[in-house]
């Protein structure tokens, strides 16, 4: 079965995306060091200086982001789960579940107050070694999951619910090598969803996929999203209580 054939029957889609979706926007993978590293003022100062000119701040959504947003507007997306922290899915118009958080916001590690990353970067550009919380003076960091930190439990619950309640899981731009996001794929397949993998390189789940597409996602996703739906009747998923 081809990916187009699967998409022609897909009416309740959950998408799972990774760094490959943002590659065409000039965004590289963003990794926040572990909390132990972030405890060092020297490390934080170097990180903020390195982030000043990161291409993430000027990146724009590409054709892959826009295609998934169109799919949501068409009412076919159950949820869009992303491992990316760049916020490009949201800027394209998707209601994304950001598994690893977002660098569009910063948070104080002491009092929990939040602010925009633009404010934080302006502080550093203005001469500060690092931004400090305007409320309590505490350390400020991007609101993304740091290396070694667990995902927020409520986010993980929402992601699991989404992959149990879809007829197709559309994976795009990820090698599925990072847990716990990768385990969501196995959960969806066991619940009966058809798996479509769109990624340039192999993934551990290619063998259980209904279709695998080895093309840049900014080219493959717009083509797949444009496939008209030919299926009719009720959509039955494991997450639908009527099927229990």
N, C-alpha and C positions, 0 to 999 in steps of 0.2 A: 504494500500500500504506500502511496506517495504522501508527502506532507499536505499537498493540495487536497487529496482525497479525505484525509483526516479532518482538515479544516472545514471541508464542505459539510461535515456532520457536527461540527463543534458549536454548541449554543450556550454552554456554561463553562467558560475558560478561566483557568487560573494560570497566570504567567509568572515565571521565576526568572529574573534577569541578573546578570553579573557585569563585570568590568568590560567585556567585549561590546556591550551595547553602547557604552560611552566612548569607545576608542575613536570612532569617527568624529567625535566632538573634540578630540585632542586631549582627553582626560586620561591620565594614567591611574592605576590602582592607588588608592589612598589608604595607608596603614597608620593608625595612631599607636605610638609605642605603649608598652605596658605601664600600668599605674606606678610601678617601681621606678621606671625611667622618668616618668612625668613628675616624680617627687623631687627631681633635681632642677634647681633654678637654672643651671647652666644648660641643661638639655632643653628646657622649655624656651629659653631665650633663643637658642639656635633653631629650634623648630619654628617659632614665630617668624624669625627672619627668613627662613627658607620658604615659608608659606606666602610671603608678601606677593611674590610674582608667580604663584602657581597658576597654570592655565585654567584650573577649575573655576576661578572667579569670573572669567570672561567667556567660558564655554557656553555654547548654545545647543539646545536639543537638536538631534539629527533625525534622519528619516525613520530610524528604528523607534526612537521615542515617540515620534508623531504617529507612527502606524499603530502602536499599542494604545495611544490615547484615542485614536479613531475607533478602535475596536471597543473600547470602553463606552464611548459615546453611542455606539450602535447597540449597546445593551448586552453584549456577549461576554463581557469580562466579569467573572465572579470576584476576582481580586488580582492585583498586581503586586507581587512580592519582589523586592529588589535587595540585593546585597550591596548596591552602590550607595554612597553617602553624598553624592554630588548634587542631589536635588533636581536633576534634569528631567526625570519622569514627571515630577509635580509641575515643573515649569512648562512641560509639553501639554499638560492638562489631565494627567492621570491622577487617580486617587491612590497613590502608592503606599504600601506598607513597607517602610524602610527598616529592614531587619537589623541593620547595623547602625541605625541612627542617621544623623545628618550633620554635615559641617556647615550648613546654612545658619545654624545657631551655635552659640557657646553657652556654657553653664558654669556656674561657680561651684567648685567642689566642696566649699564650706557651707554655704547657705542655700544652694540650689537655685539661685536667681538666674534667669536666662537673659540673653541679649542676642542681637544679630552679629554674625561674623564680620559684617562691614564695620560695625562699631569697633570690634576687637582689632581688626587690621588697621583702622585709622589711628588707634591708640599707639600701635607699634610704629606706624609711619610718622607719627608725631614726636617720636623720640623715646617712648617708653620701652624698657627692656621686654616687658610682656604686659598684656592687659590685666588689670586688676578689677575685681568686682566693685562697681560703684556704690553698692549697698554696704558691704562688710569688709572690703579690701582683700578678699580671699583670692585664691588662685583660680583662674578661668581656663577652661579647655574646650575644644570642640565637642559638641553633643553627639559624638559618635562612639561606638563601642571600641575600646582600646584592645590591643593585642592581649589575649589571655582572659579578657572579661567575658562573662556569660551574656547571652542575649536577654533582654528584658522578658520576664515570664509572660506578661500579657501580650507582647508582640509574638512570641513563639506560639502561644495558644491560638492567636488569630491566624497565624500562618498554617498551623495544623488543621484548623477548621476549614480553611480555604482549599487546601489540597484534598480534603476528604469530600468536598462538595463541588466537584467539577466533573465534566465529562471528558475534558481534555486538559492536560497540563502542558503548557507551552514553555519550554526552557530556551532561553536565548542568551548567548554571549557569556557562558560560564562553563568552566571545566568540571564543575561539581566536585571539587576537591576539598571544599571547606565545610566543616560541620558547625552547627547542626543543619544548616541550610540544605546540604546535599541529601540528608536523610529524608527530607520532605518528598523527594522524588520517589523513593521506594514506598513511602506511605501512600502516595497518590496511586501508584501502580497497583499496590495490593488492594486498594479500595475500588479498583476497576476503571480508573481513568486511562485514556489513551495518552501516551507520551510522545510528544514531538520535540526533538532536540535540534536546535539551530546553533551550531558552534563550529568554528574553524578546525578545532582539534578534537580528539576523541575524549569521551567522558566514560566513567565507570558504568553508566546506565544505558549506553548505546545498545547493548544487547537485548534490553527489554523494551526499547522504544518501538512505537508503531512506525515511526519515520525519523530519519536523521538527515539534516541538511548541512552540507559543508560549504557554506557561502558566507560572505560578510553579512551580518545581520541587518545592516542598513540597506542591503539589497533584498535579502530574502524575506524579511518581515513585511514590508509594504506589499510584496507580491502575495504572501499568504493571507494577509488581512483582507485583500481585495477579493478573495475567493467567495462566491456567493454560497449561502447556506441552502442545502437541498433537503435536509432532514425535517421531519414534522413530528407532531405528537408530543407527549410529555417527556421532560428530561428527568431521568432517574439517576440519582447518585447515592453513594453510601451516606452522605451527610443529610439526605432527605429522610426525615423520620418515617415517611410513608413507605419507605423501602425496607424498614427494619422488620 
